[in-house]
Amino acid sequence: MEQTIIKQRAAKLQTKEDLLNLLNDIVKDELGKEDAFSFSLKQISYFCNPNNVRGRYRHFSIPKKSGGKRNIAAPCKGLRHILYYVNIILKAIYKPSEYAMGFVEGRNVVDNATRHLGQNYVFNTDLENFFPSIDQARVWKRFQLTPFNFPQPIANILAGLCCIKEKNEDGTVKYVLPQGAPTSPLITNAICDTLDRRLNGLARRFGLHFSRYADDITFSSMHYVYKEGGEFRSELKRIIEGQNFRMNEAKTRLQKVGSRQEVTGLTVGTKVNTSHAYVAEIRNILHIWEKYGYTDAFKRFYPKYKESKGNVKKGEPILENVLYGKLQYIRMVKGSKDPVYVSLQKRYDKLTSPIDLENDKSLDYLRSFTIAEFEEIIGGPLYYDISKEGNLYGKAILEGQAIIISISSAAKYKLVKNKIITDERLIGSIPKTYNPVIASSKPGLYVVLTVRQGKEPFWMMTYYDPTVTDVDVEGISVSNLVDIWEKDGIEAAMDALDSAILLDGMDKNGNQNKSPKGTKRKLSNDSFFSDNGKVVIDEINDGISPDAIKAIQEEIESGNPSTIVDTIDICSDDDLDSIADADIIAEL
């Protein structure tokens, strides 16, 4: 639903039913379904009363970089959904001031830091207990003022939905804005409109640059006006306290030129930059991964991540996701052509990219599983995503590690046709046409352990089982055939096969059968994961050695019509044309 329409309808809200109807219409429009889920009046009535504390919020804390703990109140699923759509209404109405750099679409920490480049003095202060210092009465009042102009009944409901009941240290009760709700960031900016306007007036009076990123306030200048107890600081404190906030004296600091000047975690000298420590950490993990392997890199990364993000991020972290997110942050700050970013990104891409089969399509297929069998082995579901090149790929998680699965064209088509994939974003990445694989085995979706000469094994998904062959006739087994080949040569093996086929195609009286009888055989592998989760090949059953399989493969690929047997089916060009380069995007 367009913001102009939402704004027009929001201006006409009078009752709880009006608000409910608008929320549900936004849900239907956003999801594109008339039968999409809808909120009920009972839900709105329950969640808009902060005294109904049971099940509304989950409380936890995370460590601050500066020390101490940051208390977070995360709304439950039902309330979170309501607040998400309430926030859509609020965003359609309210636009933050030009001085608010945090929680604003199109603005970020880089924009905030850029305002203070090349200055002799950078002055930072912080608003103490920012979110909890905004009480429900203040939110209620703000909703009744421009540009919201909600009537009191609607302001009552919205303020109740957006605030939380908490206890003070002395046991008294307070109703405040929670840090962790989707609506809280926008509301803080709206509450701070007057503060921003007065602080900007202060900056103009003293000839300073000014910006605010959430609770972080920064001034900068070429000249010195920041004397403790001086006119500027006294007036700054008066304005802040006049808006019912308090300066955090412990985080108030003056940074002079020649020392490291920092604004919202970024250094500001001649250019905006990330800290050396941030880049060093990424470089260190990549180095360990390159030299000692994934497992050692994960061990280096995991403890620190869990300490800082364990309460925020659900589930176990995936190293490559987190690294990718950090690299994109460096790219945002430094630019896509920065040599540091380019170097780190190349190293990351080399470590995480799946097998590139464009120039080498000589493959051996070692073991195949149905999707159900594969999910049972790894103990979880397969996921699907789109790489940065626009290719669909599969991903599975085994013991906190990502297994990347390349997907053939035919398999992509069947994933959609069989409604295994229904996400329109994913479907849009799949070519509309493809050449079907002429399978020599029963069609179906298989996850296949695959290898090519000189490379580590990898996984791919096909629309047939390439490990199934038709060569195991009643007269001779594959293992015996290979034994003959290894001992007596190709000609002897061909003679043995011809004899077996001839006998297999005749009845006991020596007459040709109408339907020669044969059995399918699967090449199998006993072990697929080492203790550290990497794919390994231990041995191939039925007495077939990897060298023998390689020899058969080379014989097949030679194009010789006298080839002994199609022991291993080779995937067609069309089946390989969309092997994905992995682009595992991490949620910061």
C-alpha positions, -999 to 999 in steps of 0.1 A, spaced: 0 0 0 14 34 -10 25 57 18 2 85 6 -28 62 10 -17 50 44 -13 86 55 -47 96 42 -64 67 60 -44 72 92 -57 108 93 -92 95 96 -86 70 124 -111 74 153 -116 40 169 -98 8 177 -117 -9 148 -105 17 124 -69 10 134 -75 -28 131 -89 -25 96 -60 -4 84 -34 -28 99 -51 -58 82 -54 -40 49 -17 -33 50 -10 -70 58 -31 -81 28 -14 -56 4 21 -64 16 16 -102 14 -4 -99 -19 -31 -122 -5 -67 -115 3 -67 -145 26 -36 -134 44 -35 -137 82 -52 -109 101 -51 -94 135 -81 -96 158 -96 -70 181 -89 -93 210 -51 -92 202 -50 -55 199 -70 -50 232 -46 -74 250 -13 -61 237 -22 -24 241 -24 -28 279 12 -28 293 -1 -43 325 -7 -75 306 30 -84 312 27 -121 306 41 -131 273 45 -96 259 83 -92 261 114 -113 266 142 -96 286 179 -101 282 211 -81 282 241 -78 258 275 -64 266 284 -29 256 317 -21 238 324 5 265 316 -20 293 285 -28 312 253 -44 299 226 -31 276 191 -43 286 170 -54 257 132 -61 257 122 -81 227 84 -84 220 68 -118 216 59 -130 181 23 -118 181 31 -83 194 62 -80 172 40 -86 141 15 -59 152 43 -34 159 59 -41 125 27 -30 108 22 -1 132 56 11 122 46 11 86 18 35 95 42 57 115 68 58 87 42 69 62 34 99 84 67 110 100 100 120 85 129 126 108 149 158 110 180 163 89 201 161 120 189 126 130 213 101 114 203 69 132 172 47 124 166 66 92 163 50 57 190 63 35 213 74 63 239 54 82 270 57 104 291 67 75 268 97 68 270 106 104 308 104 106 312 123 73 298 155 88 328 157 111 357 150 87 389 171 88 381 190 120 406 200 147 381 191 175 355 164 177 332 165 208 310 135 217 284 130 244 258 104 251 222 105 264 221 83 295 195 54 295 181 67 263 151 45 256 139 39 293 141 77 299 112 81 274 80 73 293 46 63 280 29 96 288 55 114 266 49 89 237 11 94 242 14 131 240 37 130 209 12 109 190 -13 137 194 10 164 179 21 172 144 26 153 121 7 124 137 -23 143 150 -40 111 163 -72 116 184 -68 106 220 -83 71 217 -59 61 189 -30 77 208 -40 56 239 -39 24 219 -6 31 201 12 43 232 1 12 250 12 -11 222 46 7 220 55 8 257 63 -16 284 58 -19 322 91 -20 342 101 -19 378 124 7 393 152 -3 417 130 9 446 101 -14 435 80 13 420 65 8 385 72 28 353 59 26 318 86 33 292 97 28 256 115 -5 253 148 -10 235 141 -39 212 106 -31 197 104 -23 160 85 10 167 110 24 193 136 38 169 112 60 150 95 71 182 128 82 197 135 104 166 100 119 168 105 126 206 139 142 198 126 167 172 127 196 196 161 185 210 176 183 175 163 217 166 177 234 198 210 216 195 214 227 159 206 263 171 234 258 197 258 246 169 250 276 147 256 300 176 291 286 182 300 279 146 300 240 150 289 210 130 262 189 147 246 154 143 228 129 164 228 91 159 203 77 184 217 86 218 251 96 204 255 134 200 285 148 181 298 184 176 330 193 157 349 224 147 382 239 137 382 262 168 380 254 205 348 261 225 346 229 246 361 240 279 346 221 308 323 245 327 324 269 298 295 286 280 290 259 254 290 229 277 268 247 302 242 255 275 244 220 261 236 205 294 207 229 299 191 220 266 195 183 271 181 183 306 153 206 294 141 178 271 141 153 301 173 136 291 206 134 310 242 137 296 263 106 303 294 123 317 314 90 315 310 90 277 316 127 272 350 132 255 369 157 234 391 143 206 418 166 192 435 165 158 466 143 159 449 117 180 424 91 168 391 109 163 361 86 163 324 91 156 300 62 161 327 36 158 344 51 127 376 71 125 373 106 110 406 121 99 411 129 62 385 102 54 360 80 72 375 46 80 369 15 101 392 8 130 424 -11 126 411 -37 151 380 -44 130 400 -51 99 427 -71 118 401 -94 132 387 -103 97 422 -107 83 432 -130 112 402 -153 107 408 -155 70 445 -163 76 437 -192 100 411 -205 76 436 -205 47 465 -220 66 449 -244 91 413 -250 77 377 -241 85 376 -258 118 404 -238 134 390 -206 120 356 -214 135 372 -221 169 389 -187 168 357 -170 158 330 -188 179 337 -178 215 340 -140 208 308 -141 187 288 -159 213 299 -135 240 288 -104 221 259 -117 200 247 -149 217 215 -133 231 207 -114 200 211 -140 172 191 -171 173 207 -205 165 244 -212 160 265 -187 139 278 -196 104 313 -182 100 310 -173 64 278 -154 69 293 -133 96 324 -126 77 304 -116 46 284 -91 67 316 -76 81 331 -73 46 300 -56 34 303 -31 63 339 -24 52 327 -19 16 301 5 28 326 25 48 356 24 25 340 19 -9 340 -10 -33 374 -1 -49 393 3 -17 424 -20 -19 419 -34 17 383 -44 10 391 -58 -25 419 -79 -11 399 -93 18 369 -100 -4 390 -119 -29 404 -141 -2 369 -147 12 355 -155 -23 383 -181 -29 375 -198 4 337 -200 0 330 -203 -37 316 -237 -48 333 -256 -76 336 -238 -108 328 -262 -136 329 -239 -166 362 -252 -179 363 -286 -163 333 -308 -165 350 -341 -159 332 -354 -129 330 -386 -109 298 -392 -89 305 -411 -57 273 -413 -38 238 -400 -41 209 -394 -17 174 -384 -20 166 -351 -4 149 -369 25 179 -391 30 203 -362 29 183 -342 54 182 -372 77 220 -375 75 227 -338 83 199 -337 109 181 -307 94 165 -292 64 179 -279 31 177 -242 25 178 -223 -8 192 -189 -17 205 -168 -46 242 -161 -51 255 -127 -60 257 -139 -96 219 -146 -96 221 -184 -94 200 -206 -71 220 -227 -47 213 -250 -18 227 -248 17 226 -272 47 240 -268 81 261 -295 97 275 -289 132 275 -251 127 292 -254 93 276 -246 59 275 -272 31 270 -255 -3 251 -275 -29 252 -266 -66 220 -272 -84 216 -283 -120 191 -266 -144 168 -296 -145 168 -299 -107 159 -262 -104 130 -267 -127 117 -296 -107 122 -278 -74 97 -253 -86 74 -278 -104 72 -300 -73 66 -269 -52 96 -275 -30 105 -239 -38 76 -214 -37 94 -182 -29 89 -158 -59 123 -143 -53 140 -176 -57 118 -187 -86 127 -155 -105 164 -166 -106 156 -198 -125 158 -198 -163 124 -202 -180 137 -228 -204 161 -257 -202 170 -289 -220 158 -319 -199 184 -345 -189 179 -378 -205 184 -398 -174 197 -434 -175 181 -440 -141 148 -433 -124 142 -395 -124 141 -377 -91 159 -351 -70 192 -363 -57 220 -347 -36 252 -362 -50 287 -363 -36 308 -354 -66 345 -350 -73 368 -340 -101 405 -348 -105 428 -329 -82 399 -312 -63 381 -318 -30 347 -335 -32 316 -312 -33 279 -315 -34 254 -309 -62 217 -316 -68 206 -334 -100 174 -346 -115 185 -382 -117 208 -405 -99 242 -404 -117 256 -432 -96 231 -458 -110 243 -479 -139 229 -506 -162 260 -526 -165 256 -552 -138 241 -580 -159 234 -614 -145 265 -629 -161 291 -606 -145 293 -580 -118 310 -546 -121 336 -555 -96 346 -587 -115 346 -567 -147 370 -541 -132 392 -569 -119 396 -583 -154 403 -549 -167 430 -542 -142 446 -577 -145 443 -585 -182 435 -553 -200 407 -535 -217 403 -561 -245 398 -590 -221 373 -570 -201 354 -562 -233 353 -598 -243 340 -608 -208 313 -581 -210 302 -591 -245 299 -627 -234 279 -618 -203 255 -596 -222 250 -623 -248 243 -649 -222 221 -625 -203 200 -619 -234 193 -656 -241 170 -681 -225 181 -716 -214 176 -729 -249 198 -702 -265 170 -680 -278 171 -642 -276 149 -627 -248 126 -600 -258 136 -579 -228 172 -586 -217 173 -588 -180 196 -565 -159 199 -550 -125 207 -515 -114 237 -510 -92 247 -481 -70 283 -471 -63 284 -464 -26 307 -447 -2 310 -456 35 320 -422 49 313 -387 38 323 -365 68 354 -364 88 355 -354 125 358 -317 115 328 -319 92 346 -318 59 337 -341 31 361 -371 28 363 -402 7 373 -434 25 367 -461 0 343 -473 -26 325 -506 -20 321 -535 -44 359 -537 -49 359 -507 -72 389 -485 -65 389 -447 -72 417 -453 -98 396 -478 -116 366 -455 -117 389 -428 -130 401 -451 -158 365 -460 -167 357 -423 -167 386 -415 -191 376 -444 -214 340 -430 -215 351 -395 -222 375 -406 -250 345 -411 -273 356 -446 -282 326 -466 -294 341 -497 -279 339 -483 -245 336 -511 -220 306 -497 -201 289 -465 -189 299 -471 -154 294 -435 -143 269 -413 -161 283 -379 -171 261 -349 -164 251 -330 -196 263 -294 -203 228 -282 -197 228 -300 -163 259 -281 -153 253 -246 -168 241 -231 -136 264 -243 -109 262 -215 -84 290 -194 -69 281 -193 -32 271 -159 -19 262 -165 17 247 -133 30 249 -129 67 224 -109 89 244 -86 109 
